[in-house]
Amino acid sequence: MLDALPDQVSIYEVSPRDGLQNEALPIPLEGKKQIIAALIDAGLKRIELTSFVSPRWVPQLADAEELAREFQAPAGVTLSALCPNAKGFERAHSAGLREIAVFMSASETHNRKNTNKSIAESLETFREVVPPALAAKMRVRAYVSTVWGCPYEGDVDPQASLSITRALLDLGCYQVSLGDTIGVGTPLVTKRLVSLFLAEFPASKLALHFHDTRGTALANALVGLELGIRDFDSSVAGLGGCPYAPGAAGNLATEDLVYMLQGMGVETGVDLDKLIEAGRVAETVVGRRLPGKVHQAGPRVLRT
């Protein structure tokens, strides 16, 4: 345990999109901009702004174009957006974004509920998204949800997730984020799953996206770190949840992840005090208490 820690990891902040999409009350554009500005000030370099999905499906993100056009990121910061189809890509490209993400599930039922398509149809749709995006000099990331389990089907065959990941990388996605959408993963299961993926794909092609529904997200992230994963998705103060996964509580809190990593000497490039302040900004904007542990307790200074 803890024998081969890296010098640094990369954090992909998902709170403006994955974090806000499930909020019941409308979040004003200015509030979203306040959260993003605070995240950038804290040192986060990869931030998912929004999703170019139909407002009928996710009303909370109806201001995608306006947000992308109005918010200019400083040098060294990458802003991205989720794009479910060719129309979404065209909207993102028109808004000036240089990176997009595509998403699908490893289970048929969740994929149909989340995208209104079969797995095969989703992959076909991405053939109308990824090549044009690459031709436009945009980078494309991908998500595969329900890798650890599905709220409708239960256990998911790892071979299905492997096959989808293979197809997405072959299509030209630079990285695939593997998601424990309903937070059922435990460290041993995570070790087996991630080891299976690492037997076929370089660690640089994979990221991990944990939800903390059952309190195991940080433990699972540590397992991934020890196995060689260097890219993790997280959300400030644990904001978020999936509208198409009943019971899917918030994401792994960015503050919790940064606190753990910094405490082990792993650099993140993030100022923890400013990150905690960003969590306070998010909490004020959404108007409710957020679940992140370090967000609530603050950092503890160890004295020797």
N, C-alpha and C positions, 0 to 999 in steps of 0.2 A: 504493500500500500504506500502511495505517495513517493514512489522511488524515481519517477521519471516525469517531473512536472516541467512544463514549458516556461520560457521566459515571459511570454505574453500570449494573450488570446484576443480575438476580435468579437465584439458584442454587436449584434444586430437588433436595434431597438424597434419594437413593433407597437408601442403604445398608441401612437396617433391613429393607427389603422386597426389592428387587432384588439387593442385596448379599448378604443372608443366605439367600435361598431355595435357592441351589445348594450350600450347605455340606453336606458329607457327614455330619458329626457333629452331633447335636442341640445347639442353642444354648439354654441355660436362659433363662427369662424375666428373671431378674435381670441376666444379661449383656446382654440386649437393652436393658433400661432404662438400664444404665450407658452404653452406646453413645449412646443418644438423649440422655441428660442431658449428655454431653460435647459432642455436636453443638450442642445448644441453648446451652451455655455458650460455645461458639466463635462464636456469633452467627448461626447459620443459622436462617432464619425459615420455611422451607417444607420439611417433612420427611415423607416417606412411611413410615408406621409399619409397615405389614403388608399382607396381602391376605386378604380374606374369601372364600377359595377352599376347596374341599373338602380336608380333611387327607389324603385318599387321593391327591390329586394333588401337593400340596406339604406334606408332613409337617412341615417346618421351621416353618411358619406356623400350626400347629394352635392356638396360644395367642392368636389374633388378638383375641378378645373380651376376654380377661383383660388383655392389653397395653393395648388401647385404653381400657379402663375404669380401669385403675390409673394410667396415665400422664397426668397433667394438665399441659398446656402453659401456660406463662406468657402474658400478654397480648402480642399481636403475633406469636405463633408459630402457624402453621397446620399441623396434623397431618392427614394424609389416609391413605386406604387404597384398595387396588385391589379392585374388586367386579366379578366376572365375570357376574353375573346378578341377578335380582330378590331371590333369597334372600340373596345377598351384601350387597345394598343394605340389606335389612331388618336384617341383623346389624350393619352399620356404623351405621345410624341408631339402633338400640337401644343401641349402645355409646356414643353421644353424639358421634360425629364430625360435623364440619360441612363436610367436603369428601371426595369420593370420586373415583376414577378408573376408567375403563373401558379395555379394551385389546383390540386385534385386530391382525392382520397384513395386509400388503399382498399377500402371496402365499397362494394357496389351501392349498397343502400345509402350510406352517408354521402357518397359522391352524387347520387341522384337528388338527394334532399338539399345538398349544398350548392350544386351547379345545374340541376335539372338535366343532367346528361349521364350516360353510362361511362365507365372508365374508358372504353374504346372510343366513344364519341369525344370525350375530353382530350384524349391524345390527338385525335384527328383535328380538333379545334386548334390545338397548340401549333399544329403545322401551318396554321394561318397567322400565327402570332410570332413565334420565335424567329423563323428565318427573316421575315420583314424587319423585325426589331434589330437583329444582328446586322442586316444590310444597312440599317440606319445608324450604325455605330453605337447601338445601345446594348448594355449588358442585360442578361436575363437570368434571374434566379428562379428556383421552383420550390414549392412546398408539396410534401406528401403527408396528408393528415391520416389519423387513425392507425398509425403503424403499430402502436402497442395494443390497440383494441378499439372496437366500434360500439357506440351506444345502442345500435340496432342489431348487430350481428355477433357481438361478443369478440372472441379471439379472431385475429386476422392472420392468415397464412403469410409468414415472412417472405415466401417466394413471390407472392403478389406484389409486395412492396419493393422487392429487389427488381422485379421485372419492370415496374413503373419507373423506378429510379434509373435503371439502365436506359430506358426509352427517352427519358427527359435529358439525360446527359448526352446521349447520342444526337438528340435534336439540337444541342448547342447551349443548353443551360450551363452556366459556369459552376453552379452549386445547387445541391438539393438539400432542403431542410426537412428532416424527419420529425414528425410531430406525434407526441403523446396527447392527443386532443382531449381525451377525457381523464387524463391523469391517473391511469391505472398501473403505470410502470413501477417496478421495484428494482433495486440495484442488480440483483442476479439476472432478472429478465433483460434488463437494459444491457448488461454485459454480453449476454448471449446474442441479442439482436444486433448491437453495434459491431460486435466481433464478426458477425456474419456479413455485414455490409463492408467492413474494412478488409475482409478477405478478397473482395472484388474491386473495391473503389479506393482511390487515395483519400486520406483523411481530409485533404484540402477541398475535395469535392462534396464533402458532407458537413452539415450543421445539425444541431439538435434543438428542438423546440418543445419544451416541457410545460405542461400545465400543472398547477400545484393543488389539484382537487383533493388529493388524499395526503398532502404534506410530504411527498417524496421527490419533488422536482429538483431540489438542490442536491440530494443524494445521488439522483440519476445523472445530474450534470457532472458531479465529481467522478463518477464511473466513466463517463464519456471522456473527460479530461485525461484520466489515467490511461485510457485506451488510445489516445492520440488525437482526439477531436480538439480543434482549436477555434471553432466558430459556434457561438451559442446565441439563440434568440431569447429575448427577455423583454419585460414591459415594466416601466417605472411604477413602483409601489404595488406591483402585482395586478395592475389594471387589466381587465379583459375577460374573455370568455367567448365561446363559440355559439352563435344563435341557432345553429343546426346540430348541436350536441347537448342534449339535456343534461344538466348537472355539471357541465364543464366550467369549473371555477376559474379564477384568474390565472394568468401566465406566471411563470417564474419571475419573481420581482428582480429588477435590475440591481437594486441596492443590495439585496441578499447575495446575488451572484458576485458583485464587485467586492463586497465585504469579505466573502469567503476567499476569493482569489487573491486579493491584496494581503489578506492575513497569511497566505501561503507563499507570498513573494512572487506572485504571478501578476505581471503588469497588464493593465487594461486601458490605460490612457484616460481614465475617468477620474474626476475629482469627486470623492465620495460625499463630502459636505455639500457641494453644489448639486450633486445628484439627489440627495435627500431633500434639498430645497425644491428641485424640479418635481419631486413627488408631492410636496406640499402644494405647489402650483396646480398640479393635476387634480389633487383632492379638492381644492377650492373651485376649480373649473367644473368638475363633475358634480360637486355638491353632495358628496357622501364620503364616509370613511373608507379608506383603501386598506387592503389586507397585508401588504408587505411587512415583514417582521422588522427589518432595519428601519424601514419607513416609520414604524410606530415607536420603536425603542431607541433609535439613534445608534451611532457607532460607540463602542466601548473602548476606551483607551486602556490598554494593558500596561501596567507599570511593573518594572522589574527592580 
